[in-house]
């Protein structure tokens, strides 16, 4: 029998938990996106100067993709220990690893100083970033999902998701301010280091807030029940990874498919667009950064609204709005950018991120509701992060290569549309999970079992 669910926390306490998760995820995504923006703007010159500009950008994005390759390993390690030891401890560790790696990037010597050792050191630190982020996402969204009540879980769990646009907003804003205040030579010489070094200050603030929250009550109840079974019947739990693959393998595949359009479209819209707008259309770096900056603010605002809508009409309908919308928007997206004006660029990116938010907002609650408590960190993290290797990791790289080969945005649009079709199929295969009681998701519940409703 499942352990009785803990009473939902007071709203003031829940807001504190949401704030702790949001601030932590904002810092983690700031660190991760800062690298992506720098890869598009300066790393090709600082760490790969012997290549021609487009090849240098490709190599720069390749180190960017390495961070995604480490995310599945982070998901496995953090998921295992997060399901064994708790969500809070692992979230503190992920923040320390990410912040430390980002701060160290700000201290790196460039190719002009140490030669080929520079890109190797850059790649090693990018691996640490990816490893940390692979463990961060699952813990942050679970901490909120498992504290909140089922009726508003989509809304509350969407707030840690706003850490992505908030981190993008912060990273792009800092870079935009520096490029506006500094000359190109000063920014290339030393100015690019400032945003990375700033991460050290942000991590201190994030740790102070994150250490103040309590462990998930749903997790503590499940842990106590597992200890009782162990004492009473000598029943030892399987490793979370083994249990996930045995009982929830279909849910893992659905989560991976659901992330394809969400992940690919996001990095095309926010990272690759810095390359496309500057090299293909001839807009300035400042113009491209400002468009992403403003659009990220809108993205931040719409995510909780999409999350609240998923509480009313379900996770699947909202997710499908985003997947269909992103696929349909790709051709107009590039047509607007090709017009060469700031207004059209801003419209293209803003609409793209609004549609992306329809997938990203319900994702936290949706993935949390798929898995049993003692394998939830592993299941949600594996489903989310393993797909990032095939989706987000190569997205800017593939888009840049397609642009280099064809000199046109059409193949890039078709690439995103194909990802949208995969996501539509995945969501069509999923069952609605809205109002599912997280404490009542059984370890051996089949994928197509009817969800347990908290208001039943």
ZAMARGU-4260 file (C-alpha; in steps of 0.2 Angstrom, whole numbers, plus 5000, padded with zeros to 4 digits):
<rodrens>
0) 5000/5000/5000 | 5006/5017/4996 | 5010/5029/5010 | 4998/5042/5014 | 5001/5058/5006
5) 5008/5072/5016 | 4997/5087/5018 | 5001/5101/5006 | 5011/5115/5013 | 5005/5132/5017
10) 5005/5143/5002 | 5019/5154/5009 | 5030/5139/5012 | 5027/5133/4995 | 5031/5150/4987
15) 5048/5149/4997 | 5051/5132/4989 | 5047/5138/4972 | 5058/5153/4975 | 5073/5142/4980
20) 5070/5130/4965 | 5068/5145/4953 | 5084/5154/4959 | 5094/5139/4958 | 5088/5134/4941
25) 5091/5152/4935 | 5109/5152/4940 | 5112/5135/4932 | 5104/5140/4916 | 5113/5157/4916
30) 5129/5147/4917 | 5124/5135/4903 | 5117/5148/4891 | 5131/5160/4894 | 5142/5147/4886
35) 5130/5145/4871 | 5130/5164/4868 | 5149/5165/4870 | 5151/5151/4858 | 5141/5160/4845
40) 5150/5177/4847 | 5168/5175/4854 | 5174/5157/4857 | 5177/5154/4839 | 5190/5168/4839
45) 5198/5165/4856 | 5199/5146/4856 | 5199/5141/4837 | 5207/5156/4829 | 5216/5146/4815
50) 5200/5141/4807 | 5189/5151/4795 | 5175/5160/4803 | 5161/5147/4800 | 5172/5132/4803
55) 5177/5141/4819 | 5159/5143/4824 | 5156/5125/4820 | 5170/5120/4832 | 5164/5132/4845
60) 5147/5124/4844 | 5155/5107/4845 | 5162/5111/4862 | 5144/5118/4866 | 5137/5101/4862
65) 5149/5092/4873 | 5140/5099/4888 | 5124/5090/4882 | 5134/5073/4880 | 5138/5074/4899
70) 5120/5077/4904 | 5114/5059/4903 | 5128/5054/4915 | 5123/5068/4926 | 5105/5061/4925
75) 5110/5044/4930 | 5121/5049/4944 | 5110/5062/4952 | 5095/5052/4948 | 5101/5037/4958
80) 5107/5047/4973 | 5092/5059/4972 | 5081/5044/4974 | 5091/5036/4988 | 5096/5051/4998
85) 5084/5065/4993 | 5081/5079/4981 | 5089/5093/4992 | 5107/5087/4994 | 5109/5083/4976
90) 5103/5101/4971 | 5116/5109/4982 | 5129/5098/4974 | 5123/5102/4956 | 5124/5121/4960
95) 5141/5120/4967 | 5148/5110/4952 | 5140/5121/4939 | 5145/5138/4947 | 5163/5132/4950
100) 5165/5126/4931 | 5158/5143/4925 | 5169/5153/4936 | 5184/5143/4930 | 5179/5147/4912
105) 5181/5165/4916 | 5199/5162/4921 | 5204/5151/4906 | 5219/5156/4896 | 5215/5157/4877
110) 5223/5149/4862 | 5235/5164/4860 | 5242/5160/4877 | 5243/5141/4879 | 5239/5135/4861
115) 5229/5119/4859 | 5227/5116/4878 | 5215/5131/4878 | 5200/5122/4869 | 5204/5106/4879
120) 5202/5115/4895 | 5186/5123/4889 | 5179/5106/4884 | 5183/5099/4901 | 5174/5113/4910
125) 5159/5111/4898 | 5158/5093/4902 | 5157/5098/4921 | 5143/5110/4916 | 5133/5097/4907
130) 5135/5084/4921 | 5129/5096/4934 | 5114/5102/4923 | 5109/5084/4920 | 5106/5082/4938
135) 5099/5099/4942 | 5083/5099/4931 | 5075/5083/4939 | 5078/5088/4957 | 5072/5106/4955
140) 5055/5102/4947 | 5052/5087/4958 | 5055/5097/4974 | 5041/5109/4969 | 5030/5095/4961
145) 5031/5084/4977 | 5027/5099/4989 | 5012/5106/4980 | 4995/5099/4978 | 4988/5091/4962
150) 4975/5104/4957 | 4988/5117/4954 | 5004/5107/4951 | 5006/5112/4933 | 5006/5131/4938
155) 5018/5129/4953 | 5030/5116/4944 | 5031/5128/4929 | 5040/5141/4939 | 5057/5131/4940
160) 5055/5130/4921 | 5055/5149/4920 | 5073/5147/4926 | 5078/5143/4908 | 5072/5160/4901
165) 5077/5169/4916 | 5095/5162/4914 | 5094/5166/4896 | 5088/5184/4900 | 5102/5186/4913
170) 5116/5179/4902 | 5110/5188/4886 | 5107/5204/4896 | 5125/5204/4903 | 5132/5200/4886
175) 5122/5214/4878 | 5127/5227/4891 | 5145/5223/4889 | 5145/5223/4870 | 5136/5240/4871
180) 5148/5247/4884 | 5165/5240/4877 | 5173/5241/4861 | 5175/5225/4851 | 5193/5223/4855
185) 5190/5226/4874 | 5176/5213/4874 | 5187/5201/4865 | 5202/5204/4876 | 5194/5204/4893
190) 5176/5209/4893 | 5169/5192/4889 | 5176/5185/4906 | 5165/5196/4917 | 5149/5186/4915
195) 5158/5170/4919 | 5166/5177/4934 | 5149/5184/4940 | 5143/5166/4942 | 5153/5165/4958
200) 5143/5178/4966 | 5126/5171/4960 | 5131/5153/4967 | 5133/5160/4984 | 5116/5168/4984
205) 5108/5152/4977 | 5116/5141/4990 | 5110/5152/5004 | 5092/5151/4998 | 5093/5132/4993
210) 5099/5127/5009 | 5084/5134/5018 | 5071/5123/5011 | 5064/5106/5017 | 5066/5089/5009
215) 5051/5084/4999 | 5037/5076/5010 | 5032/5064/4997 | 5050/5058/4996 | 5052/5056/5015
220) 5036/5046/5016 | 5041/5034/5002 | 5058/5032/5010 | 5050/5028/5027 | 5039/5015/5018
225) 5054/5007/5010 | 5063/5006/5026 | 5047/4998/5034 | 5047/4985/5020 | 5065/4981/5022
230) 5063/4978/5041 | 5047/4968/5040 | 5050/4957/5025 | 5068/4959/5021 | 5063/4967/5004
235) 5077/4977/4997 | 5073/4990/4983 | 5080/4988/4966 | 5092/5001/4960 | 5082/5016/4953
240) 5088/5014/4936 | 5084/4996/4935 | 5067/4999/4942 | 5063/5013/4929 | 5068/5002/4915
245) 5057/4988/4921 | 5042/4997/4926 | 5042/5014/4917 | 5052/5011/4900 | 5037/5017/4890
250) 5036/5033/4900 | 5055/5036/4897 | 5053/5034/4879 | 5038/5046/4879 | 5047/5059/4889
255) 5062/5058/4876 | 5050/5060/4861 | 5041/5074/4870 | 5058/5084/4872 | 5063/5083/4854
260) 5053/5098/4847 | 5055/5107/4863 | 5074/5105/4864 | 5078/5107/4846 | 5067/5122/4843
265) 5073/5131/4858 | 5092/5131/4853 | 5088/5135/4835 | 5078/5150/4841 | 5090/5156/4855
270) 5108/5150/4850 | 5108/5147/4832 | 5099/5163/4828 | 5114/5173/4834 | 5124/5165/4820
275) 5110/5166/4807 | 5106/5184/4810 | 5124/5191/4810 | 5132/5180/4796 | 5117/5177/4784
280) 5106/5192/4786 | 5120/5205/4791 | 5112/5211/4807 | 5124/5217/4821 | 5128/5206/4837
285) 5119/5219/4848 | 5103/5218/4837 | 5102/5199/4838 | 5106/5199/4857 | 5093/5213/4860
290) 5079/5203/4851 | 5083/5187/4861 | 5084/5197/4877 | 5066/5205/4875 | 5059/5188/4868
295) 5066/5179/4884 | 5057/5191/4895 | 5040/5187/4886 | 5045/5168/4887 | 5047/5170/4906
300) 5030/5178/4908 | 5020/5165/4898 | 5027/5149/4905 | 5017/5150/4921 | 5001/5155/4911
305) 5004/5139/4900 | 5007/5129/4916 | 4990/5135/4924 | 4981/5131/4908 | 4988/5113/4909
310) 4979/5112/4926 | 4963/5116/4918 | 4963/5107/4901 | 4977/5094/4904 | 4996/5092/4900
315) 4994/5084/4883 | 4983/5097/4875 | 4994/5111/4880 | 5010/5102/4875 | 5002/5098/4858
320) 4998/5117/4855 | 5017/5120/4857 | 5023/5106/4846 | 5011/5110/4832 | 5014/5128/4833
325) 5033/5127/4833 | 5032/5116/4818 | 5020/5128/4809 | 5030/5143/4814 | 5047/5139/4806
330) 5045/5145/4789 | 5037/5161/4794 | 5051/5162/4807 | 5065/5163/4795 | 5055/5174/4782
335) 5053/5187/4795 | 5072/5187/4800 | 5077/5187/4782 | 5068/5204/4780 | 5082/5211/4790
340) 5073/5223/4802 | 5074/5222/4821 | 5055/5222/4823 | 5053/5207/4812 | 5067/5198/4821
345) 5059/5202/4837 | 5042/5195/4832 | 5050/5179/4825 | 5059/5175/4841 | 5045/5180/4852
350) 5032/5170/4844 | 5044/5155/4843 | 5047/5156/4862 | 5029/5158/4866 | 5025/5142/4857
355) 5040/5134/4865 | 5033/5138/4882 | 5017/5128/4878 | 5029/5113/4878 | 5041/5118/4892
360) 5028/5124/4905 | 5018/5108/4908 | 5034/5097/4905 | 5039/5098/4924 | 5022/5092/4931
365) 5019/5080/4916 | 5036/5070/4918 | 5035/5070/4937 | 5017/5062/4936 | 5023/5048/4926
370) 5035/5040/4938 | 5034/5032/4956 | 5042/5042/4970 | 5057/5031/4973 | 5062/5031/4955
375) 5055/5048/4950 | 5071/5058/4950 | 5079/5044/4939 | 5065/5042/4927 | 5061/5061/4925
380) 5080/5065/4923 | 5084/5050/4911 | 5069/5054/4900 | 5073/5073/4899 | 5092/5072/4898
385) 5095/5057/4887 | 5085/5065/4873 | 5095/5081/4875 | 5110/5072/4866 | 5100/5069/4851
390) 5090/5085/4852 | 5098/5101/4860 | 5116/5095/4859 | 5118/5095/4840 | 5104/5107/4836
395) 5115/5123/4833 | 5128/5112/4825 | 5116/5104/4813 | 5108/5121/4809 | 5125/5129/4806
400) 5131/5114/4795 | 5114/5115/4785 | 5117/5134/4782 | 5135/5131/4777 | 5130/5117/4765
405) 5114/5125/4757 | 5115/5143/4761 | 5097/5143/4765 | 5085/5142/4780 | 5073/5129/4771
410) 5083/5113/4777 | 5084/5121/4795 | 5065/5123/4795 | 5062/5105/4789 | 5073/5099/4803
415) 5063/5108/4816 | 5047/5102/4808 | 5053/5084/4808 | 5056/5086/4827 | 5039/5093/4830
420) 5031/5077/4821 | 5041/5066/4833 | 5035/5075/4848 | 5017/5075/4842 | 5018/5056/4840
425) 5025/5054/4858 | 5012/5065/4866 | 4998/5055/4856 | 5005/5039/4864 | 5005/5047/4882
430) 4990/5046/4894 | 4984/5062/4903 | 4992/5064/4920 | 4983/5079/4927 | 4977/5078/4945
435) 4987/5062/4948 | 4992/5060/4966 | 5011/5058/4966 | 5011/5048/4982 | 4999/5035/4974
440) 5009/5031/4958 | 5014/5013/4960 | 5031/5006/4955 | 5023/4993/4944 | 5009/5003/4937
445) 5007/5000/4919 | 5009/5014/4907 | 4991/5014/4902 | 4984/5012/4919 | 4971/5025/4924
450) 4978/5040/4934 | 4974/5041/4952 | 4965/5058/4954 | 4968/5068/4970 | 4950/5075/4969
455) 4942/5058/4966
</rodrens>
